[in-house]
Amino acid sequence: WDGSSVPDIQSVQSISTYSDHRMAMSFAPLCLKSGSIIIVDPMVVTKSYPCYWDDLRDLGFKIRGNHSD
């Protein structure tokens, strides 16, 4: 990406974490703009913030998938 254009945020479908908990945690709020996203390997956050998804749910985020329900 050369910075000349901004990707359409509505077209973001999934975010790969590459085994990096910071990727999942930093991109999760993107759903506020895009409507929904998929975080590949969401449990990677357990490395530093085991209750991350529960805390987002408590804030009103709708979370589905491979995590504690």
C-alpha positions, 0 to 999 in steps of 0.5 A, spaced: 500 500 500 503 506 497 498 511 501 495 514 495 488 511 497 484 508 503 481 501 503 474 501 503 473 499 510 466 496 508 470 491 504 474 488 510 472 481 512 477 478 516 483 480 520 489 475 520 493 475 527 499 472 525 499 469 532 500 476 535 495 478 540 496 485 539 493 484 532 486 481 534 486 487 540 487 493 535 483 491 530 477 488 533 474 495 534 474 496 527 467 493 527 464 499 529 465 502 522 465 496 518 459 492 521 462 486 522 469 483 522 472 476 523 478 475 527 483 469 525 485 466 531 481 470 536 484 466 542 491 469 541 489 474 546 489 470 551 497 471 551 496 478 555 488 479 556 484 473 557 478 476 558 478 481 552 472 478 548 468 478 555 470 485 556 468 487 549 461 483 550 460 487 556 461 494 553 456 492 548 460 488 542 456 482 539 461 477 539 461 470 536 465 464 535 471 460 538 471 464 545 468 463 551 460 464 551 
